[in-house]
Amino acid sequence: MMNWRALSHTKQERIWSEVNQLIKWKPGSRFHHIIPLDPYRMFDISSGMSGKASNDDVVRVLNDLETSILKAFQSCTGNQDVIYALDWQHDGYTFSPHQAMPKDEFGDWPVPIFPDRDYYFFFHQGFSWGLLDDLWKCTITVFGEELLKAIDKYRPILFQNR
């Protein structure tokens, strides 16, 4: 997966340290609230986890989420920029949203957009904007003015007000 470059252990530790300071996240504590930078918006994604929808509907909504977020990432980055993709307690990566986005054997990015097993965080290389998944609260939080504007332009079905 050429576009997805694994972070070295040292670099990953440095990035997590920065992230924990930036969003006041204390993983492993009873009070692991994520406090994103202003401006931010939190989107309820529980409908994507609902057992009520058909499998085809879920696949359609999750594919739309990935496509929409990728378009938003592309509109907020230059060709040389990278995004940090962090998976709590697993390997982290950098990737360019302007290159091919290969998927694993399950049809996912190495760090998926939709939180199905863990906390997944995406940050622009300069930490000026990002996307924070919280599986336990069924939310995706988007912060940073540039990414919020892009999300408004390429709004995923899952983020539509119902």
DSSP file (Angstrom, degrees, kcal/mol; ACC not computed):
  #  RESIDUE AA STRUCTURE BP1 BP2  ACC     N-H-->O    O-->H-N    N-H-->O    O-->H-N    TCO  KAPPA ALPHA  PHI   PSI    X-CA   Y-CA   Z-CA
    1    1 A M    >         0   0    0      0, 0.0     3,-1.0     0, 0.0   103,-0.0   0.000 360.0 360.0 360.0  81.5    0.0    0.0    0.0
    2    2 A M  T 3   +     0   0    0      1,-0.3    99,-0.1     3,-0.1     0, 0.0   0.801 360.0  51.0 -53.9 -39.9    2.3    2.6   -1.4
    3    3 A N  T 3  S+     0   0    0     97,-0.2     2,-0.8     1,-0.1    93,-0.3   0.806  97.5  74.0 -73.1 -27.8    0.4    5.7   -0.3
    4    4 A W    <   -     0   0    0     -3,-1.0     2,-0.6    91,-0.1    91,-0.2  -0.775  67.0-172.2 -90.9 110.9    0.1    4.5    3.3
    5    5 A R  E     -A   94   0A   0     89,-2.7    89,-1.9    -2,-0.8     2,-0.1  -0.909  21.6-127.4-108.7 120.1    3.4    4.9    5.0
    6    6 A A  E     -A   93   0A   0     -2,-0.6    87,-0.3    87,-0.2     2,-0.3  -0.365  23.7-122.4 -65.0 139.8    3.7    3.5    8.5
    7    7 A L        -     0   0    0     85,-2.8    85,-0.2     1,-0.1    -1,-0.1  -0.597  26.7-112.4 -79.1 142.2    5.1    5.9   11.2
    8    8 A S     >  -     0   0    0     -2,-0.3     4,-3.0     1,-0.1     5,-0.2  -0.339  30.6-109.1 -66.2 159.0    8.2    4.8   13.0
    9    9 A H  H  > S+     0   0    0      1,-0.2     4,-2.4     2,-0.2     5,-0.2   0.911 119.9  48.5 -56.7 -44.5    7.6    4.1   16.7
   10   10 A T  H  > S+     0   0    0      2,-0.2     4,-2.1     1,-0.2    -1,-0.2   0.929 113.5  45.6 -63.6 -46.8    9.5    7.3   17.7
   11   11 A K  H  > S+     0   0    0      1,-0.2     4,-2.5     2,-0.2    -2,-0.2   0.903 112.2  52.2 -64.5 -40.9    7.6    9.5   15.3
   12   12 A Q  H  X S+     0   0    0     -4,-3.0     4,-2.7     1,-0.2     5,-0.2   0.919 109.1  49.3 -62.9 -43.4    4.3    7.9   16.3
   13   13 A E  H  X S+     0   0    0     -4,-2.4     4,-2.1    -5,-0.2    -1,-0.2   0.907 111.6  49.7 -61.0 -41.8    5.0    8.6   20.0
   14   14 A R  H  X S+     0   0    0     -4,-2.1     4,-2.0     2,-0.2    -2,-0.2   0.909 112.3  47.2 -63.8 -42.5    5.9   12.2   19.2
   15   15 A I  H  X S+     0   0    0     -4,-2.5     4,-2.9     2,-0.2    -2,-0.2   0.925 111.4  50.2 -67.2 -44.0    2.6   12.7   17.2
   16   16 A W  H  X S+     0   0    0     -4,-2.7     4,-2.9     2,-0.2    -1,-0.2   0.884 109.1  52.8 -61.7 -37.6    0.5   11.1   20.0
   17   17 A S  H  X S+     0   0    0     -4,-2.1     4,-1.7    -5,-0.2    -1,-0.2   0.930 111.6  45.8 -61.6 -44.8    2.1   13.3   22.5
   18   18 A E  H  X S+     0   0    0     -4,-2.0     4,-2.7     2,-0.2    -2,-0.2   0.925 113.7  49.4 -62.0 -45.7    1.2   16.3   20.4
   19   19 A V  H  X S+     0   0    0     -4,-2.9     4,-2.8     1,-0.2     6,-0.4   0.922 108.1  52.7 -61.4 -46.2   -2.3   15.0   19.8
   20   20 A N  H  <>S+     0   0    0     -4,-2.9     5,-0.8     1,-0.2     4,-0.5   0.861 114.6  42.7 -61.5 -36.0   -2.9   14.4   23.5
   21   21 A Q  H  <5S+     0   0    0     -4,-1.7     3,-0.3    -5,-0.2    -1,-0.2   0.899 114.2  51.8 -72.3 -41.5   -1.9   18.0   24.3
   22   22 A L  H  <5S+     0   0    0     -4,-2.7    -2,-0.2     1,-0.2    -3,-0.2   0.909 123.8  24.7 -64.3 -45.9   -3.8   19.4   21.4
   23   23 A I  T  <5S-     0   0    0     -4,-2.8    12,-3.0    -5,-0.1    -1,-0.2   0.268 101.7-121.5-108.7  11.3   -7.2   17.8   22.1
   24   24 A K  T   5 +     0   0    0     -4,-0.5     2,-0.5    -3,-0.3    -3,-0.2   0.846  54.2 163.2  55.8  38.0   -6.7   17.3   25.9
   25   25 A W      < -     0   0    0     -5,-0.8    -1,-0.2    -6,-0.4     9,-0.1  -0.766  26.1-171.4 -94.3 130.1   -7.3   13.6   25.5
   26   26 A K    >   -     0   0    0     -2,-0.5     3,-1.8     7,-0.3     5,-0.1  -0.746  17.4-155.7-118.8  81.4   -6.2   11.3   28.3
   27   27 A P  T 3  S+     0   0    0      0, 0.0     3,-0.1     0, 0.0     4,-0.0  -0.242  75.0  25.3 -61.2 142.9   -6.5    7.8   26.8
   28   28 A G  T 3  S+     0   0    0      1,-0.4     2,-0.2     4,-0.1     4,-0.0   0.232  96.5 110.9  90.3 -14.7   -7.0    5.0   29.3
   29   29 A S  S <  S-     0   0    0     -3,-1.8     3,-0.5     1,-0.1    -1,-0.4  -0.492  80.5-116.0 -87.5 164.0   -8.5    7.3   32.0
   30   30 A R  S    S+     0   0    0      1,-0.3     2,-0.6    -2,-0.2    -1,-0.1   0.767 114.5  52.0 -67.1 -23.5  -12.1    7.1   33.0
   31   31 A F        +     0   0    0     -5,-0.1     2,-0.6     1,-0.1    -1,-0.3  -0.608  65.2 154.8-114.4  69.7  -12.6   10.6   31.7
   32   32 A H        +     0   0    0     -2,-0.6    -1,-0.1    -3,-0.5     2,-0.1  -0.190  18.6 161.5 -92.6  43.7  -11.2   10.3   28.2
   33   33 A H        -     0   0    0     -2,-0.6     2,-0.6    -9,-0.1    -7,-0.3  -0.365  36.2-134.1 -65.5 140.9  -13.1   13.2   26.8
   34   34 A I        -     0   0    0     -9,-0.1   -10,-0.2    -2,-0.1    -9,-0.1  -0.863  16.8-167.4 -94.7 125.7  -11.9   14.6   23.6
   35   35 A I        -     0   0    0    -12,-3.0   -10,-0.1    -2,-0.6    -2,-0.0  -0.846  14.9-159.3-115.7  93.4  -11.8   18.4   23.6
   36   36 A P        -     0   0    0      0, 0.0     2,-0.1     0, 0.0     4,-0.1  -0.205  23.3 -97.4 -71.5 162.9  -11.3   19.6   20.0
   37   37 A L        -     0   0    0      2,-0.1   107,-0.4     1,-0.1   -14,-0.0  -0.476  59.5 -69.9 -73.7 148.2  -10.0   22.9   19.0
   38   38 A D  S    S+     0   0    0     -2,-0.1   107,-0.2   105,-0.1     2,-0.1  -0.582 110.8  46.5 -78.3 148.0  -12.4   25.6   18.0
   39   39 A P  S    S+     0   0    0      0, 0.0   105,-2.7     0, 0.0     2,-0.3   0.639  82.7 139.4 -79.4 152.0  -14.1   25.8   15.6
   40   40 A Y  E     -B  143   0A   0    103,-0.2     2,-0.4    -4,-0.1   103,-0.2  -0.981  34.3-155.1-149.6 161.8  -15.5   22.3   15.6
   41   41 A R  E     -B  142   0A   0    101,-2.4   101,-2.8    -2,-0.3     2,-0.5  -0.997  12.1-145.5-138.2 140.2  -18.7   20.3   15.0
   42   42 A M  E     -B  141   0A   0     -2,-0.4     2,-0.5    99,-0.2    99,-0.2  -0.912  13.7-157.3-107.4 128.9  -19.6   16.9   16.3
   43   43 A F  E     -B  140   0A   0     97,-2.8    97,-2.0    -2,-0.5     2,-0.5  -0.910  15.1-131.6-110.5 130.2  -21.7   14.7   14.1
   44   44 A D  E     +B  139   0A   0     -2,-0.5    95,-0.2    95,-0.2     3,-0.2  -0.678  26.3 176.0 -76.8 121.6  -23.8   11.8   15.5
   45   45 A I    >   +     0   0    0     93,-2.9     3,-1.6    -2,-0.5     4,-0.4   0.154  42.9 114.8-113.6  17.5  -23.0    8.7   13.4
   46   46 A S  G >>  +     0   0    0     92,-0.6     3,-1.4     1,-0.3     4,-0.5   0.794  68.2  66.2 -61.3 -27.7  -25.2    6.3   15.3
   47   47 A S  G 34 S+     0   0    0      1,-0.3     3,-0.5     2,-0.2    -1,-0.3   0.801  96.3  56.6 -65.0 -25.8  -27.4    5.8   12.3
   48   48 A G  G <4 S+     0   0    0     -3,-1.6    -1,-0.3     1,-0.2    -2,-0.2   0.621 109.9  45.3 -76.8 -12.6  -24.4    4.2   10.6
   49   49 A M  T <4 S+     0   0    0     -3,-1.4    -1,-0.2    -4,-0.4    -2,-0.2   0.406  87.6 122.2-105.5  -1.8  -24.2    1.7   13.4
   50   50 A S     <  -     0   0    0     -4,-0.5     3,-0.5    -3,-0.5     8,-0.1  -0.345  57.7-147.9 -68.6 138.9  -27.9    1.0   13.5
   51   51 A G  S    S+     0   0    0      1,-0.2    -1,-0.1    -2,-0.1     4,-0.1   0.501  89.8  76.3 -79.4  -4.5  -29.1   -2.6   13.0
   52   52 A K  S    S+     0   0    0     -5,-0.1    -1,-0.2     2,-0.1     2,-0.1   0.819  77.2  82.7 -78.2 -31.9  -32.2   -1.3   11.3
   53   53 A A  S    S-     0   0    0     -3,-0.5     2,-0.1    -6,-0.2    -5,-0.0  -0.389  86.0-108.9 -76.5 150.8  -30.6   -0.4    8.0
   54   54 A S     >  -     0   0    0      1,-0.1     4,-2.3    -2,-0.1     5,-0.2  -0.356  29.2-111.8 -71.0 158.8  -30.1   -3.0    5.3
   55   55 A N  H  > S+     0   0    0      1,-0.2     4,-2.6     2,-0.2     5,-0.2   0.892 119.3  53.8 -59.4 -40.5  -26.6   -4.1    4.6
   56   56 A D  H  > S+     0   0    0      1,-0.2     4,-2.4     2,-0.2    -1,-0.2   0.902 108.7  49.2 -61.3 -41.2  -26.7   -2.4    1.2
   57   57 A D  H  > S+     0   0    0      2,-0.2     4,-2.6     1,-0.2    -2,-0.2   0.915 111.4  49.1 -64.2 -42.9  -27.8    0.9    2.8
   58   58 A V  H  X S+     0   0    0     -4,-2.3     4,-2.7     2,-0.2     5,-0.2   0.933 112.0  48.2 -62.4 -46.3  -25.0    0.7    5.3
   59   59 A V  H  X S+     0   0    0     -4,-2.6     4,-2.6     1,-0.2     5,-0.2   0.915 112.5  49.5 -60.0 -43.8  -22.4   -0.1    2.6
   60   60 A R  H  X S+     0   0    0     -4,-2.4     4,-2.1    -5,-0.2    -2,-0.2   0.923 113.2  45.9 -61.5 -45.6  -23.7    2.8    0.5
   61   61 A V  H  X S+     0   0    0     -4,-2.6     4,-2.2     2,-0.2    97,-0.3   0.899 114.7  46.8 -66.7 -41.7  -23.6    5.3    3.5
   62   62 A L  H  X S+     0   0    0     -4,-2.7     4,-2.2     2,-0.2    -2,-0.2   0.879 112.0  50.1 -70.8 -37.3  -20.1    4.2    4.5
   63   63 A N  H  X S+     0   0    0     -4,-2.6     4,-2.5    -5,-0.2    -2,-0.2   0.901 111.4  49.8 -63.7 -40.2  -18.7    4.4    1.0
   64   64 A D  H  X S+     0   0    0     -4,-2.1     4,-3.0    -5,-0.2     5,-0.3   0.894 108.5  53.4 -64.3 -40.1  -20.2    7.9    0.7
   65   65 A L  H  X S+     0   0    0     -4,-2.2     4,-2.6     2,-0.2     5,-0.3   0.947 111.5  44.9 -59.2 -49.2  -18.6    8.8    4.0
   66   66 A E  H  X S+     0   0    0     -4,-2.2     4,-2.3     1,-0.2    -2,-0.2   0.928 115.7  46.5 -61.7 -46.8  -15.2    7.7    2.7
   67   67 A T  H  X S+     0   0    0     -4,-2.5     4,-2.1     2,-0.2    -2,-0.2   0.920 114.8  46.6 -62.7 -45.4  -15.6    9.4   -0.6
   68   68 A S  H  X S+     0   0    0     -4,-3.0     4,-2.2     2,-0.2    -2,-0.2   0.914 113.6  47.4 -65.6 -44.1  -16.9   12.7    0.9
   69   69 A I  H  X S+     0   0    0     -4,-2.6     4,-3.0    -5,-0.3    -1,-0.2   0.906 110.5  52.7 -66.0 -40.5  -14.2   12.9    3.5
   70   70 A L  H  X S+     0   0    0     -4,-2.3     4,-2.7    -5,-0.3    -1,-0.2   0.919 109.4  49.3 -60.9 -42.9  -11.5   12.1    0.9
   71   71 A K  H  X S+     0   0    0     -4,-2.1     4,-2.1     2,-0.2    -1,-0.2   0.911 111.9  49.0 -61.6 -41.7  -12.8   15.0   -1.2
   72   72 A A  H  X S+     0   0    0     -4,-2.2     4,-1.0     2,-0.2    -2,-0.2   0.928 111.5  48.8 -63.5 -44.9  -12.8   17.3    1.8
   73   73 A F  H >< S+     0   0    0     -4,-3.0     3,-0.7     1,-0.2     4,-0.4   0.916 110.8  51.4 -59.7 -42.9   -9.2   16.2    2.6
   74   74 A Q  H >< S+     0   0    0     -4,-2.7     3,-1.0     1,-0.2    -1,-0.2   0.886 107.3  52.2 -62.3 -39.1   -8.1   16.8   -1.0
   75   75 A S  H 3< S+     0   0    0     -4,-2.1    -1,-0.2     1,-0.2    -2,-0.2   0.699 111.6  47.8 -72.6 -16.5   -9.6   20.3   -1.0
   76   76 A C  T << S+     0   0    0     -4,-1.0     2,-0.3    -3,-0.7    -1,-0.2   0.348 107.8  62.7-103.7   4.9   -7.7   21.2    2.2
   77   77 A T    <   -     0   0    0     -3,-1.0     2,-0.2    -4,-0.4     6,-0.0  -0.935  69.6-131.3-133.0 153.0   -4.3   19.9    1.1
   78   78 A G    >   -     0   0    0     -2,-0.3     3,-1.2     4,-0.1    20,-0.2  -0.486  43.0 -97.1 -89.0 169.9   -1.7   20.6   -1.5
   79   79 A N  T 3  S+     0   0    0      1,-0.3    19,-0.1    -2,-0.2    -1,-0.1   0.766 124.9  47.1 -60.7 -26.1   -0.1   17.7   -3.5
   80   80 A Q  T 3  S+     0   0    0      2,-0.1    -1,-0.3    16,-0.0     2,-0.1   0.555  91.6 103.4 -93.6  -9.0    2.9   17.6   -1.2
   81   81 A D    <   -     0   0    0     -3,-1.2     2,-0.3     1,-0.0    17,-0.2  -0.349  54.1-156.9 -73.8 153.5    0.9   17.6    2.1
   82   82 A V        -     0   0    0     14,-0.1    43,-1.7    15,-0.1     2,-0.4  -0.906   7.0-140.7-126.4 160.1    0.3   14.5    4.2
   83   83 A I  E     -CD  95 124A   0     12,-2.6    12,-1.6    -2,-0.3     2,-0.5  -0.953  17.0-130.4-117.3 137.4   -2.3   13.5    6.7
   84   84 A Y  E     -CD  94 123A   0     39,-3.1    39,-2.1    -2,-0.4     2,-0.6  -0.774  18.8-163.6 -84.6 128.8   -1.6   11.6    9.9
   85   85 A A  E     -CD  93 122A   0      8,-2.9     8,-2.6    -2,-0.5     2,-0.4  -0.959  12.3-170.8-114.5 112.5   -3.9    8.7   10.3
   86   86 A L  E     - D   0 121A   0     35,-3.5    35,-2.5    -2,-0.6     2,-0.5  -0.884  15.7-169.8-114.4 135.2   -3.8    7.4   13.9
   87   87 A D  E >   - D   0 120A   0     -2,-0.4     3,-2.5     3,-0.4    33,-0.2  -0.973  38.2-111.0-123.0 111.5   -5.4    4.3   15.3
   88   88 A W  T 3  S-     0   0    0     31,-2.3    31,-0.1    -2,-0.5     3,-0.1  -0.159  97.6  -2.7 -50.9 124.7   -5.3    4.2   19.0
   89   89 A Q  T 3  S+     0   0    0      1,-0.3    -1,-0.3    29,-0.1     2,-0.3   0.667 123.1  82.6  65.4  22.6   -2.8    1.4   20.2
   90   90 A H  S <  S-     0   0    0     -3,-2.5    -3,-0.4     1,-0.1    -1,-0.3  -0.820  93.5 -58.0-138.1 179.6   -2.1    0.3   16.6
   91   91 A D        -     0   0    0     -2,-0.3     2,-0.3    -3,-0.1    -4,-0.2  -0.327  49.1-149.6 -62.7 140.8    0.2    1.4   13.8
   92   92 A G        -     0   0    0    -85,-0.2   -85,-2.8    -6,-0.2     2,-0.3  -0.731  14.9-166.4-106.5 162.5   -0.2    5.0   12.6
   93   93 A Y  E     -AC   6  85A   0     -8,-2.6    -8,-2.9   -87,-0.3     2,-0.4  -0.889  19.7-135.9-140.0 165.1    0.4    6.2    9.0
   94   94 A T  E     +AC   5  84A   0    -89,-1.9   -89,-2.7    -2,-0.3     2,-0.3  -0.940  31.2 169.6-116.0 151.6    0.8    9.2    6.8
   95   95 A F  E     - C   0  83A   0    -12,-1.6   -12,-2.6    -2,-0.4   -91,-0.1  -0.986  32.9-125.1-153.7 159.4   -0.9    9.4    3.5
   96   96 A S    >   -     0   0    0     -2,-0.3     3,-1.5   -93,-0.3   -14,-0.1  -0.936  11.2-151.0-104.8 125.3   -1.6   11.8    0.7
   97   97 A P  T 3  S+     0   0    0      0, 0.0   -23,-0.2     0, 0.0    -1,-0.1   0.597  95.5  64.9 -69.9  -6.9   -5.3   12.2   -0.2
   98   98 A H  T 3  S+     0   0    0    -17,-0.2     2,-0.2   -20,-0.2     3,-0.1   0.489  94.0  70.8 -92.8  -4.3   -4.1   13.1   -3.7
   99   99 A Q  S <  S-     0   0    0     -3,-1.5    -4,-0.0     1,-0.2     0, 0.0  -0.585 103.3 -68.2-104.9 171.0   -2.7    9.6   -4.4
  100  100 A A        -     0   0    0     -2,-0.2   -97,-0.2     1,-0.1    -4,-0.2  -0.271  43.5-141.8 -56.3 143.5   -4.4    6.3   -4.9
  101  101 A M        -     0   0    0     -4,-0.1    -1,-0.1    -3,-0.1    -6,-0.0  -0.709  20.4-165.2-113.2  77.8   -6.1    5.1   -1.7
  102  102 A P        -     0   0    0      0, 0.0     2,-0.3     0, 0.0   -98,-0.0  -0.238   7.8-143.9 -64.3 153.7   -5.5    1.3   -1.7
  103  103 A K        -     0   0    0      6,-0.1     6,-0.2     1,-0.1     2,-0.0  -0.759  10.4-114.4-117.2 162.6   -7.6   -0.8    0.7
  104  104 A D    >   -     0   0    0      4,-3.4     3,-2.1    -2,-0.3    -1,-0.1  -0.116  49.5 -78.6 -84.7-172.8   -6.9   -3.9    2.8
  105  105 A E  T 3  S+     0   0    0      1,-0.3    -1,-0.1     2,-0.1    -2,-0.0   0.658 131.4  54.3 -65.0 -15.0   -8.4   -7.3    2.4
  106  106 A F  T 3  S-     0   0    0      2,-0.2    -1,-0.3     3,-0.0     3,-0.1   0.377 120.7-105.7 -97.9   3.0  -11.6   -6.1    4.2
  107  107 A G  S <  S+     0   0    0     -3,-2.1     2,-0.3     1,-0.3    -2,-0.1   0.680  82.5 119.8  82.2  18.3  -12.1   -3.2    1.8
  108  108 A D        -     0   0    0      4,-0.1    -4,-3.4     1,-0.0    -1,-0.3  -0.754  69.8-108.5-112.0 158.8  -11.0   -0.6    4.3
  109  109 A W        -     0   0    0     -2,-0.3    -6,-0.1    -6,-0.2    -1,-0.0  -0.461  46.6-102.3 -68.2 158.3   -8.2    1.9    4.5
  110  110 A P  S    S+     0   0    0      0, 0.0    -1,-0.1     0, 0.0    -7,-0.1   0.856 123.2  29.2 -54.6 -34.2   -5.5    0.9    7.0
  111  111 A V  S    S-     0   0    0      9,-0.0    -2,-0.1   -24,-0.0   -25,-0.0  -0.941  98.2-145.3-122.2 106.1   -7.1    3.4    9.3
  112  112 A P        -     0   0    0      0, 0.0    -4,-0.1     0, 0.0     4,-0.0  -0.250  13.3-134.1 -72.4 158.2  -10.8    3.7    8.4
  113  113 A I  S    S+     0   0    0    -51,-0.1     7,-0.1     2,-0.1     9,-0.1   0.886  92.2  68.7 -73.2 -41.5  -12.9    6.8    8.5
  114  114 A F  S    S-     0   0    0    -52,-0.1     2,-1.0     1,-0.1    19,-0.0  -0.686  89.8-125.8 -85.8 127.3  -15.8    5.1   10.3
  115  115 A P        +     0   0    0      0, 0.0    -1,-0.1     0, 0.0     4,-0.1  -0.568  50.3 146.7 -76.9 102.0  -15.0    4.1   13.9
  116  116 A D  S    S+     0   0    0     -2,-1.0     3,-0.1    -4,-0.0    -3,-0.0   0.631  77.9   5.7-110.3 -16.5  -15.8    0.4   14.0
  117  117 A R  S    S-     0   0    0      1,-0.3     2,-0.3     0, 0.0     0, 0.0   0.536 123.0  -3.8-137.5 -16.3  -13.2   -1.0   16.5
  118  118 A D  S    S-     0   0    0     17,-0.0     2,-0.5     2,-0.0    -1,-0.3  -0.852  85.9 -57.8-160.5-174.5  -11.2    1.9   18.0
  119  119 A Y        -     0   0    0     -2,-0.3   -31,-2.3    15,-0.1     2,-0.5  -0.792  48.5-169.9 -84.6 126.8  -10.4    5.6   18.1
  120  120 A Y  E     -D   87   0A   0     -2,-0.5    13,-2.7    13,-0.3     2,-0.4  -0.986   3.8-175.3-120.8 126.9   -9.3    6.8   14.7
  121  121 A F  E     -DE  86 132A   0    -35,-2.5   -35,-3.5    -2,-0.5     2,-0.4  -0.962   9.0-166.3-124.4 139.5   -7.9   10.3   14.3
  122  122 A F  E     +DE  85 131A   0      9,-2.9     9,-2.7    -2,-0.4     2,-0.4  -0.994  12.8 178.0-124.7 127.9   -6.9   12.2   11.2
  123  123 A F  E     -DE  84 130A   0    -39,-2.1   -39,-3.1    -2,-0.4     7,-0.2  -0.986  32.5-117.1-131.3 139.0   -4.8   15.3   11.4
  124  124 A H  E >   -D   83   0A   0      5,-2.3     3,-3.0    -2,-0.4   -41,-0.2  -0.441  44.1-104.8 -62.8 149.8   -3.3   17.6    8.8
  125  125 A Q  T 3  S+     0   0    0    -43,-1.7    -1,-0.1     1,-0.3   -42,-0.1   0.747 124.1  47.4 -53.8 -26.5    0.5   17.5    9.0
  126  126 A G  T 3  S-     0   0    0      3,-0.1    -1,-0.3     0, 0.0   -43,-0.1   0.376 108.5-125.0 -95.8   3.9    0.4   21.0   10.7
  127  127 A F  S <  S+     0   0    0     -3,-3.0    -2,-0.1     2,-0.2     3,-0.1   0.685  72.9 128.5  61.6  21.7   -2.4   20.0   13.1
  128  128 A S  S    S+     0   0    0      1,-0.1     2,-0.3    16,-0.0    17,-0.2   0.706  77.4   6.3 -80.1 -18.7   -4.5   22.9   11.9
  129  129 A W  S    S+     0   0    0     15,-0.1    -5,-2.3    -5,-0.1     2,-0.3  -0.977  71.2 156.5-153.9 164.2   -7.5   20.7   11.3
  130  130 A G  E     -EF 123 143A   0     13,-2.0    13,-2.4    -2,-0.3     2,-0.4  -0.991  34.7-113.1-174.3 179.4   -8.6   17.1   11.8
  131  131 A L  E     -EF 122 142A   0     -9,-2.7    -9,-2.9    -2,-0.3     2,-0.5  -1.000  25.0-164.3-134.4 128.8  -11.2   14.5   12.2
  132  132 A L  E     -EF 121 141A   0      9,-3.0     9,-3.0    -2,-0.4     2,-0.4  -0.962   4.4-156.1-124.3 118.0  -11.7   12.6   15.5
  133  133 A D  E     - F   0 140A   0    -13,-2.7     2,-0.5    -2,-0.5   -13,-0.3  -0.772   6.9-172.3 -94.1 135.1  -13.7    9.4   15.7
  134  134 A D  E  >> - F   0 139A   0      5,-2.8     5,-1.9    -2,-0.4     4,-0.9  -0.867   3.4-175.6-127.0  98.0  -15.3    8.3   19.0
  135  135 A L  T  45S+     0   0    0     -2,-0.5     3,-0.4   -17,-0.3    -1,-0.1   0.868  83.3  53.3 -57.9 -40.5  -16.7    4.8   18.8
  136  136 A W  T  45S+     0   0    0      1,-0.2    -1,-0.2     2,-0.1   -17,-0.0   0.806 116.1  37.3 -73.1 -29.6  -18.2    4.9   22.3
  137  137 A K  T  45S-     0   0    0     -3,-0.4    -1,-0.2     2,-0.1    -2,-0.2   0.444 105.6-127.1 -97.5  -1.4  -20.1    8.2   21.8
  138  138 A C  T  <5 +     0   0    0     -4,-0.9   -93,-2.9    -3,-0.4   -92,-0.6   0.927  66.0 126.6  55.5  48.9  -21.0    7.3   18.2
  139  139 A T  E   < -BF  44 134A   0     -5,-1.9    -5,-2.8   -95,-0.2     2,-0.4  -0.945  52.2-156.0-134.4 154.9  -19.6   10.6   16.9
  140  140 A I  E     -BF  43 133A   0    -97,-2.0   -97,-2.8    -2,-0.3     2,-0.5  -0.994  20.6-157.8-123.4 123.6  -17.2   12.0   14.4
  141  141 A T  E     -BF  42 132A   0     -9,-3.0    -9,-3.0    -2,-0.4     2,-0.5  -0.887   3.5-163.5-105.1 130.0  -15.8   15.5   15.4
  142  142 A V  E     -BF  41 131A   0   -101,-2.8  -101,-2.4    -2,-0.5     2,-0.3  -0.946  12.4-177.7-111.1 128.3  -14.4   17.7   12.7
  143  143 A F  E     +BF  40 130A   0    -13,-2.4   -13,-2.0    -2,-0.5  -103,-0.2  -0.926  37.0  59.8-128.6 156.7  -12.3   20.7   13.8
  144  144 A G  S  > S-     0   0    0   -105,-2.7     4,-2.5  -107,-0.4     5,-0.2   0.372  73.4-111.3  99.0 128.2  -10.6   23.5   12.0
  145  145 A E  H  > S+     0   0    0      1,-0.2     4,-2.3     2,-0.2     5,-0.2   0.871 113.7  53.1 -57.2 -42.2  -12.3   26.1    9.8
  146  146 A E  H  > S+     0   0    0      1,-0.2     4,-1.8     2,-0.2    -1,-0.2   0.929 113.1  42.1 -63.1 -46.3  -10.8   24.9    6.5
  147  147 A L  H  > S+     0   0    0      2,-0.2     4,-2.6     1,-0.2    -1,-0.2   0.877 111.4  55.9 -70.5 -36.1  -11.9   21.3    7.0
  148  148 A L  H  X S+     0   0    0     -4,-2.5     4,-2.1     2,-0.2    -1,-0.2   0.918 108.1  48.5 -60.6 -42.7  -15.4   22.4    8.3
  149  149 A K  H  X S+     0   0    0     -4,-2.3     4,-1.7     1,-0.2    -1,-0.2   0.904 112.1  49.1 -62.7 -40.9  -15.9   24.4    5.1
  150  150 A A  H  X S+     0   0    0     -4,-1.8     4,-2.7     1,-0.2    -2,-0.2   0.881 108.8  52.6 -67.0 -37.6  -14.9   21.4    3.0
  151  151 A I  H  < S+     0   0    0     -4,-2.6    -1,-0.2     1,-0.2    -2,-0.2   0.885 107.5  52.4 -65.1 -38.0  -17.2   19.2    5.0
  152  152 A D  H >< S+     0   0    0     -4,-2.1     3,-0.6     1,-0.2    -1,-0.2   0.887 113.1  44.8 -63.0 -37.2  -20.1   21.6    4.3
  153  153 A K  H 3< S+     0   0    0     -4,-1.7    -2,-0.2     1,-0.2    -1,-0.2   0.888 126.8  28.9 -73.4 -39.8  -19.2   21.4    0.6
  154  154 A Y  T 3< S+     0   0    0     -4,-2.7    -1,-0.2    -5,-0.1   -82,-0.2  -0.379  85.7 178.8-116.8  51.2  -18.8   17.6    0.4
  155  155 A R    <   -     0   0    0     -3,-0.6    -3,-0.1     1,-0.1    -4,-0.1  -0.355  24.4-130.4 -65.9 122.0  -21.2   16.7    3.2
  156  156 A P    >   -     0   0    0      0, 0.0     3,-1.4     0, 0.0     4,-0.3  -0.358  18.0-118.6 -66.6 150.6  -21.5   12.9    3.7
  157  157 A I  G >  S+     0   0    0      1,-0.3     3,-1.8     2,-0.2   -96,-0.1   0.884 115.5  61.2 -53.1 -40.1  -25.0   11.4    3.9
  158  158 A L  G 3  S+     0   0    0    -97,-0.3    -1,-0.3     1,-0.3  -111,-0.2   0.744 101.8  52.0 -62.7 -23.9  -24.2   10.3    7.4
  159  159 A F  G <  S+     0   0    0     -3,-1.4    -1,-0.3     2,-0.1    -2,-0.2   0.415  82.7 116.2 -92.8   0.5  -23.7   13.9    8.5
  160  160 A Q  S <  S-     0   0    0     -3,-1.8     2,-0.4    -4,-0.3    -3,-0.0  -0.440  75.5-110.7 -70.2 142.3  -27.1   15.1    7.1
  161  161 A N              0   0    0      1,-0.2    -1,-0.1    -2,-0.1    -2,-0.1  -0.585 360.0 360.0 -71.4 129.2  -29.5   16.4    9.8
  162  162 A R              0   0    0     -2,-0.4    -1,-0.2    -3,-0.0    -2,-0.0   0.417 360.0 360.0-103.2 360.0  -32.3   13.9   10.1
